[in-house]
Amino acid sequence: LEVEDLCNQQIYTFYYSMIMPIYPPPTFSVLDVSGCIGEKVELEVQNLFAEGVIDSGDLSQYSFLWSTEETTPTITVEVQESSELYTVEVGDLCGNVSLPQSIIVYPIVPPDPVFVSEQVEENTIEFTQSNANDFVNFNWDFGDGSTSIEENPIHTYSSDGDFYVYLETTDMFGCKSSYNGLINIFTSLMFYSPDVFSPNGDGVNDTFKVSIVGHDDFELFVFDRWGKELFHTLDPDEGWNGKYANGKDVPQDVYMYKAIMSNQSV
Protein backbone atom coordinates (compact mmCIF):
# COMPACT_ATOMS: atom_id res chain seq x y z
CA LEU A 1 0.00 0.00 0.00
CA GLU A 2 1.40 3.42 -0.97
CA VAL A 3 0.31 6.61 0.83
CA GLU A 4 1.29 10.00 -0.62
CA ASP A 5 1.61 13.10 1.59
CA LEU A 6 0.62 15.98 -0.71
CA CYS A 7 2.02 18.54 1.65
CA ASN A 8 5.62 17.44 1.51
CA GLN A 9 5.37 15.24 -1.55
CA GLN A 10 6.43 12.15 0.41
CA ILE A 11 5.30 8.65 -0.44
CA TYR A 12 5.11 6.05 2.29
CA THR A 13 4.95 2.33 1.48
CA PHE A 14 3.35 -0.27 3.76
CA TYR A 15 3.61 -4.03 3.23
CA TYR A 16 1.03 -6.69 4.13
CA SER A 17 1.33 -10.46 3.76
CA MET A 18 -1.57 -12.75 2.82
CA ILE A 19 -1.53 -16.54 3.02
CA MET A 20 -3.76 -18.13 0.36
CA PRO A 21 -5.39 -21.29 1.73
CA ILE A 22 -5.07 -24.51 -0.25
CA TYR A 23 -8.22 -26.59 -0.11
CA PRO A 24 -8.60 -30.25 -1.03
CA PRO A 25 -10.91 -31.17 -3.92
CA PRO A 26 -14.62 -31.67 -3.24
CA THR A 27 -15.74 -34.99 -1.80
CA PHE A 28 -18.97 -36.74 -2.72
CA SER A 29 -20.57 -40.15 -3.12
CA VAL A 30 -22.43 -41.89 -5.92
CA LEU A 31 -24.53 -45.04 -5.89
CA ASP A 32 -24.89 -47.74 -8.51
CA VAL A 33 -28.35 -47.93 -10.09
CA SER A 34 -30.46 -50.77 -11.50
CA GLY A 35 -33.59 -50.78 -13.61
CA CYS A 36 -35.60 -52.56 -16.27
CA ILE A 37 -34.14 -52.64 -19.78
CA GLY A 38 -35.25 -49.48 -21.58
CA GLU A 39 -36.19 -47.70 -18.35
CA LYS A 40 -34.97 -44.12 -17.73
CA VAL A 41 -32.98 -43.83 -14.48
CA GLU A 42 -31.36 -40.83 -12.78
CA LEU A 43 -27.69 -40.64 -11.78
CA GLU A 44 -26.82 -38.08 -9.13
CA VAL A 45 -24.01 -36.78 -6.94
CA GLN A 46 -24.74 -37.14 -3.22
CA ASN A 47 -23.19 -35.95 0.08
CA LEU A 48 -21.28 -33.16 -1.68
CA PHE A 49 -18.77 -31.21 0.48
CA ALA A 50 -15.93 -28.77 -0.20
CA GLU A 51 -13.92 -26.68 2.29
CA GLY A 52 -13.45 -23.81 -0.13
CA VAL A 53 -17.12 -22.87 -0.50
CA ILE A 54 -19.39 -20.96 1.83
CA ASP A 55 -22.38 -23.31 1.55
CA SER A 56 -21.50 -26.91 0.61
CA GLY A 57 -25.12 -27.60 -0.20
CA ASP A 58 -25.30 -24.84 -2.83
CA LEU A 59 -24.83 -26.72 -6.10
CA SER A 60 -24.18 -23.46 -7.98
CA GLN A 61 -20.74 -23.34 -6.34
CA TYR A 62 -19.62 -26.51 -8.12
CA SER A 63 -18.94 -27.66 -11.63
CA PHE A 64 -19.85 -31.15 -12.89
CA LEU A 65 -18.52 -33.18 -15.79
CA TRP A 66 -20.00 -36.59 -16.64
CA SER A 67 -18.56 -39.16 -19.03
CA THR A 68 -21.57 -38.33 -21.24
CA GLU A 69 -20.16 -34.73 -21.45
CA GLU A 70 -23.17 -33.39 -19.55
CA THR A 71 -22.46 -30.72 -16.90
CA THR A 72 -25.51 -30.90 -14.63
CA PRO A 73 -25.61 -32.27 -11.05
CA THR A 74 -27.85 -35.15 -12.20
CA ILE A 75 -28.26 -36.90 -15.53
CA THR A 76 -30.82 -39.32 -16.93
CA VAL A 77 -29.74 -42.44 -18.83
CA GLU A 78 -31.51 -45.43 -20.35
CA VAL A 79 -30.87 -48.90 -18.95
CA GLN A 80 -29.18 -51.08 -21.56
CA GLU A 81 -29.22 -54.86 -22.01
CA SER A 82 -25.78 -55.09 -20.35
CA SER A 83 -24.19 -53.13 -17.50
CA GLU A 84 -22.98 -49.63 -18.40
CA LEU A 85 -20.25 -47.62 -16.62
CA TYR A 86 -20.51 -43.83 -16.13
CA THR A 87 -18.08 -41.44 -14.40
CA VAL A 88 -18.41 -37.94 -12.93
CA GLU A 89 -15.91 -35.28 -11.78
CA VAL A 90 -16.77 -32.37 -9.46
CA GLY A 91 -14.89 -29.06 -9.21
CA ASP A 92 -15.24 -26.10 -6.82
CA LEU A 93 -14.87 -22.33 -7.27
CA CYS A 94 -11.19 -22.52 -6.33
CA GLY A 95 -10.50 -24.73 -9.32
CA ASN A 96 -10.03 -27.91 -7.32
CA VAL A 97 -11.29 -30.94 -9.24
CA SER A 98 -12.01 -34.35 -7.77
CA LEU A 99 -10.87 -37.63 -9.19
CA PRO A 100 -13.59 -39.27 -11.35
CA GLN A 101 -15.95 -41.60 -9.55
CA SER A 102 -17.79 -44.43 -11.27
CA ILE A 103 -21.46 -45.39 -11.35
CA ILE A 104 -22.62 -48.71 -12.82
CA VAL A 105 -26.13 -49.03 -14.21
CA TYR A 106 -27.27 -52.66 -13.99
CA PRO A 107 -30.16 -54.10 -16.02
CA ILE A 108 -32.79 -56.11 -14.16
CA VAL A 109 -33.44 -59.14 -16.37
CA PRO A 110 -36.27 -61.34 -15.10
CA PRO A 111 -36.27 -64.99 -16.20
CA ASP A 112 -38.47 -66.17 -19.05
CA PRO A 113 -41.94 -67.03 -17.73
CA VAL A 114 -41.74 -70.61 -18.99
CA PHE A 115 -44.98 -72.56 -18.72
CA VAL A 116 -46.05 -76.15 -19.25
CA SER A 117 -49.48 -77.45 -20.21
CA GLU A 118 -51.53 -80.54 -19.47
CA GLN A 119 -54.79 -81.64 -21.05
CA VAL A 120 -57.18 -82.28 -18.17
CA GLU A 121 -60.30 -82.80 -20.27
CA GLU A 122 -61.11 -82.85 -23.97
CA ASN A 123 -59.93 -79.52 -25.43
CA THR A 124 -59.32 -78.23 -21.88
CA ILE A 125 -55.75 -77.31 -21.00
CA GLU A 126 -54.26 -76.50 -17.61
CA PHE A 127 -51.30 -74.11 -17.81
CA THR A 128 -48.64 -73.98 -15.10
CA GLN A 129 -46.07 -71.17 -14.91
CA SER A 130 -42.70 -72.64 -13.88
CA ASN A 131 -41.18 -69.41 -12.47
CA ALA A 132 -44.29 -68.03 -10.79
CA ASN A 133 -42.43 -66.89 -7.65
CA ASP A 134 -40.45 -64.38 -9.73
CA PHE A 135 -43.52 -62.46 -10.91
CA VAL A 136 -46.46 -60.50 -9.53
CA ASN A 137 -48.62 -60.08 -12.65
CA PHE A 138 -49.56 -62.51 -15.42
CA ASN A 139 -51.20 -61.77 -18.76
CA TRP A 140 -52.12 -64.81 -20.87
CA ASP A 141 -53.25 -64.83 -24.49
CA PHE A 142 -54.44 -68.33 -25.43
CA GLY A 143 -54.27 -67.71 -29.17
CA ASP A 144 -58.01 -67.99 -29.75
CA GLY A 145 -59.01 -64.49 -28.65
CA SER A 146 -59.29 -65.43 -24.97
CA THR A 147 -57.10 -63.99 -22.20
CA SER A 148 -56.49 -64.44 -18.47
CA ILE A 149 -54.60 -62.75 -15.62
CA GLU A 150 -54.49 -65.86 -13.41
CA GLU A 151 -51.17 -67.36 -12.42
CA ASN A 152 -52.05 -70.91 -13.55
CA PRO A 153 -55.21 -70.74 -15.65
CA ILE A 154 -57.34 -73.53 -17.11
CA HIS A 155 -58.68 -72.86 -20.58
CA THR A 156 -61.09 -74.74 -22.85
CA TYR A 157 -60.71 -74.36 -26.59
CA SER A 158 -63.91 -74.36 -28.59
CA SER A 159 -62.30 -75.97 -31.64
CA ASP A 160 -59.37 -78.11 -32.69
CA GLY A 161 -56.23 -76.64 -34.21
CA ASP A 162 -52.85 -75.06 -33.53
CA PHE A 163 -52.73 -72.19 -31.02
CA TYR A 164 -49.77 -70.01 -30.05
CA VAL A 165 -50.09 -69.24 -26.34
CA TYR A 166 -48.39 -66.01 -25.24
CA LEU A 167 -47.59 -65.11 -21.62
CA GLU A 168 -46.31 -61.70 -20.50
CA THR A 169 -45.29 -61.26 -16.86
CA THR A 170 -44.22 -58.39 -14.61
CA ASP A 171 -41.84 -58.78 -11.66
CA MET A 172 -41.75 -56.80 -8.40
CA PHE A 173 -39.55 -54.13 -10.03
CA GLY A 174 -42.01 -53.58 -12.88
CA CYS A 175 -39.79 -55.35 -15.42
CA LYS A 176 -41.59 -57.34 -18.10
CA SER A 177 -40.68 -60.59 -19.82
CA SER A 178 -42.57 -62.91 -22.13
CA TYR A 179 -42.75 -66.47 -23.42
CA ASN A 180 -44.80 -68.32 -25.99
CA GLY A 181 -45.51 -71.94 -26.83
CA LEU A 182 -47.45 -73.88 -29.44
CA ILE A 183 -50.53 -75.84 -28.38
CA ASN A 184 -51.78 -78.43 -30.87
CA ILE A 185 -55.30 -79.70 -30.12
CA PHE A 186 -57.26 -82.38 -31.88
CA THR A 187 -60.20 -84.37 -30.65
CA SER A 188 -58.03 -87.29 -29.59
CA LEU A 189 -54.49 -86.01 -30.11
CA MET A 190 -52.77 -83.08 -28.36
CA PHE A 191 -49.18 -81.87 -28.77
CA TYR A 192 -47.29 -79.14 -26.91
CA SER A 193 -43.64 -78.11 -27.20
CA PRO A 194 -41.72 -75.42 -25.27
CA ASP A 195 -39.32 -73.20 -27.20
CA VAL A 196 -36.69 -72.82 -24.47
CA PHE A 197 -35.36 -74.73 -21.46
CA SER A 198 -32.60 -74.17 -18.90
CA PRO A 199 -30.48 -77.27 -18.13
CA ASN A 200 -28.67 -75.70 -15.18
CA GLY A 201 -29.49 -78.34 -12.56
CA ASP A 202 -31.81 -76.18 -10.45
CA GLY A 203 -34.66 -78.66 -10.76
CA VAL A 204 -36.84 -76.26 -12.81
CA ASN A 205 -37.24 -76.71 -16.57
CA ASP A 206 -33.98 -78.72 -16.79
CA THR A 207 -35.01 -80.90 -19.74
CA PHE A 208 -36.54 -80.34 -23.15
CA LYS A 209 -39.66 -82.51 -23.19
CA VAL A 210 -42.81 -82.35 -25.27
CA SER A 211 -46.29 -83.13 -23.99
CA ILE A 212 -48.66 -85.32 -26.00
CA VAL A 213 -52.02 -86.92 -25.36
CA GLY A 214 -53.78 -89.65 -27.35
CA HIS A 215 -50.81 -91.02 -29.32
CA ASP A 216 -50.16 -94.56 -30.47
CA ASP A 217 -46.63 -94.02 -31.75
CA PHE A 218 -44.07 -91.40 -30.84
CA GLU A 219 -40.53 -90.44 -31.81
CA LEU A 220 -38.47 -87.36 -30.88
CA PHE A 221 -35.20 -86.17 -32.43
CA VAL A 222 -33.02 -83.19 -31.42
CA PHE A 223 -30.43 -81.72 -33.82
CA ASP A 224 -27.83 -78.95 -33.66
CA ARG A 225 -27.90 -76.09 -36.19
CA TRP A 226 -25.83 -78.17 -38.63
CA GLY A 227 -28.28 -81.08 -38.56
CA LYS A 228 -26.23 -83.41 -36.36
CA GLU A 229 -28.46 -85.66 -34.25
CA LEU A 230 -27.92 -85.09 -30.52
CA PHE A 231 -30.84 -86.97 -28.97
CA HIS A 232 -33.45 -89.57 -29.89
CA THR A 233 -36.18 -91.27 -27.90
CA LEU A 234 -39.35 -93.27 -28.35
CA ASP A 235 -40.56 -92.42 -24.83
CA PRO A 236 -42.56 -89.16 -24.55
CA ASP A 237 -41.74 -89.06 -20.83
CA GLU A 238 -38.03 -88.90 -21.58
CA GLY A 239 -36.59 -85.45 -22.20
CA TRP A 240 -33.27 -84.19 -23.51
CA ASN A 241 -30.98 -82.94 -20.74
CA GLY A 242 -28.93 -80.60 -22.94
CA LYS A 243 -25.88 -82.85 -23.13
CA TYR A 244 -23.90 -84.61 -25.81
CA ALA A 245 -23.84 -88.39 -25.89
CA ASN A 246 -20.55 -88.27 -23.95
CA GLY A 247 -22.25 -86.42 -21.08
CA LYS A 248 -20.75 -82.98 -21.74
CA ASP A 249 -23.00 -79.92 -21.79
CA VAL A 250 -23.82 -78.46 -25.18
CA PRO A 251 -23.28 -74.69 -25.54
CA GLN A 252 -26.17 -72.25 -25.25
CA ASP A 253 -27.51 -72.03 -28.78
CA VAL A 254 -30.53 -72.62 -31.00
CA TYR A 255 -31.38 -76.29 -31.57
CA MET A 256 -33.96 -78.01 -33.75
CA TYR A 257 -36.26 -80.89 -33.00
CA LYS A 258 -38.55 -83.21 -34.92
CA ALA A 259 -41.45 -85.01 -33.31
CA ILE A 260 -43.25 -87.88 -35.07
CA MET A 261 -46.49 -89.19 -33.60
CA SER A 262 -49.63 -90.83 -34.81
CA ASN A 263 -53.04 -91.90 -33.64
CA GLN A 264 -54.91 -94.45 -35.68
CA SER A 265 -58.25 -92.80 -34.84
CA VAL A 266 -57.18 -89.38 -36.19
N, C-alpha and C positions, 0 to 999 in steps of 0.2 A: 504494500500500500504506500503510495507517495502522497505527501501533504505539502502543498506550496504555501509559504508565507508571503503574501503579496506586498507586505510592508517592506520587508528587507530582501525580498526576492530569494528566499532560502527554500530549498526543497528538502524535506525530511522523509526518509524511507523507513518503513516498518515491515518486518518479516513475520509471517505466520506459517505454521506447518499444519498440514492436514493429512491424516492417515486414511486412505481409501480402504474400506473393508472388502475382503474377498469372501464371497458367499459360495457355498456348494451348490451344485445344480438342483433343480426341483426334484422332489421325491413323489412317487405316486404308485398306485397299484392298478392292475387290470385283471379281469377274470375271463377265463375261457367260456365260450358260449356254445350251446347246442340247440338244434332246431330241426324241424322237418325239412326235407329236401324241397327247395323252392321257396321256403319261408323267408321273410325279411326279418333280420335280427339287428339289434343295436349294439355297437361296441362303444364303450365309454371309459374315460379316465376317472379313477376314483381316488379318494384320500389324498388329494393334491396338497402339497406343502412346499413353500420356499422361504428361506430366511430373508431374502432380499426384497420382499414385497410387503406392503403395509397390511393387506388383507389377503391371506392365503386362499380364502374362499372365493375371491373375485376373479372369475375366469378371464376377464379382460386384461389382466396383468400377465398373461401367459401367451405363448405361441405354441401351436400344435402342428405336427407334421406326421401324417400317416403314410404307410407304404402304398396306399392308393393315391397319394399326392393331395389328399384333402387336408384342410387346415382348420377344421372345426373340432370342438371338444369331444363330440360324439359323431360317429358315422353309422350308416345303415348299409348292410351287405346282405346278399342272398346266399342261403345255405346251399352248398354244392353237393354232388353225389359222393365226394371224398373230402377229407379234412382239408381246410385251408388255413394258412398261416398269415397273420397280419402283424405289423409292427407300428409303434407310435413313439415319437420323441416329443419332449416338452421343454420349452425354453422360458426363461423369465426376462424381466425388463433390463436386467444387468447383462444380458447376453449369455448367461449360463445355460447350457443345453444338456439334458439328461442323455444317458445311454438309451438306445432303443429297447423297448420292452415288447414281448411277443404275446399275441392273443391267438388261440386256435379255435376255429369254428368247426364243431363236430356235427355231422349229419346224424339224425336219429332215423335208423332204418329198421322198421318193424319187420318181423318175419312174414313170409307169404302165408295167407290164411288158408292153408291146405285143408280140403275137406274130403271125406269119403262118403259113399252112398250105399244104401242097402234097400233092396226091394222088400217091403214088409207085406204088401198085398199087391194084387194085380194093378199095374200102372201107378202104384203108390210107393214113393221113394222117401226114405228117411235119410236126411243129410246130417253129418256130424263134423263139426269144425275141429281139426286136430290141435290148433294152437289157441283155443278159446280164451285161455287165461291171459293172453297178451293183448286182448282187445276189449273195448267197452261198447262198441256199436257194430252192428252187422246189417248189411244191406244185400239181400239175395235177389237175383233175377233168374228165374227158372227157365228162361228161354222160350216160354209160351205166352208171354204177356203178364204172367203172375209174379208177384214180389213178396218179400217177407223181411221183417226186421228181427226175427227170432234168432237165437244163437244156434239151435239145432232144429230146424223146421222139418215138418213132414208135408210132402206135397203130392197131390194126385194129378196125373196128367189125363186129360180128357181124350187123348188120341195117341196112337203109336207114332214112332218116328225118332229122329235124332234131335237132341236139344243141348245147346251149349249153356251150361249153368255158370253164372258169373256172381262172384262174391266180393264185395268191397267192405273193408273193415277200417275202423278208426281206433287207435290206441289211446292211452291216458294222456299223451302229449298232443293229441289232435292230428297225429301223422296217419296218413292213409296208405293202405296197400290192397292189392287185389289178386284174385286167382280165378281161373276158370277151368272147367272140365266138361267132357262130352258125355252125355247120358243117351244111351241107345235103348229105346223101349219098343218091344213088340209084345203081342199078346202072351206068348209063352217063351220069349227069349229077351233077356236084358243084358246090356254090356255097358260097363263104365271103365274109363281109364284116366288116371291122373296125368298131368303134364309135367310134374316135377316131383322129386323126392330128395330126402337129405340123409344119406347113409353115414351119419356121424356117430352112431352108437348111443344116442340119447334115449332110445326106446320109442321115439315118435317119428313115424313116417320114414323108417330106416330102409324099407324095401320098396321096389317098384312092383306093384301087384295089381292086376285088373280084377274087376268084380263082374261075374256073369251069373245069370239065373236061367234055368231051363235048357241047358245044353246037353247034347249027347256026346259030342266029341269036342276036344279042345287042344290047341297047340299055341305056344307063345315063343317068339324069337325076339332077341334084342341084338342090335347091330351098332357098331360105331359109325362115324360119319363116312368112312370109306367102304362100308358094307361088310366088314368082318364080323362074323357071328361071335357074340360074347356070352350068350345065355340061351338055353332052350329047355322047355319043360312041357309035359303033358298034364301037369297037375295045376289047376287054377288056384289052389291054395298055396302054391309055392311062388315066391317072388324073387326077383333079382336083387342081390345085396350090394350091387355096385362094385363088384370085384371081377378081376380076370380069373380065368380058370386056375391060375397058380396061387390065388388067394390075395394078390396085391390089389390095392384100391385103384380104380380107374380115375383119371383126372376129371375135374369138373368140366363138363362139356355138354353138347347136344347129342343125344343118342336116339336111334330109331327103333321102333318095335313093329312086329307083325303078329296079329292074333288071328288064328283060324278056329272057327267054331261052327257047329251045325246043330240043328234040331230037326229031326225027321218030320215033326208035325208043322214046321214053319215053311 
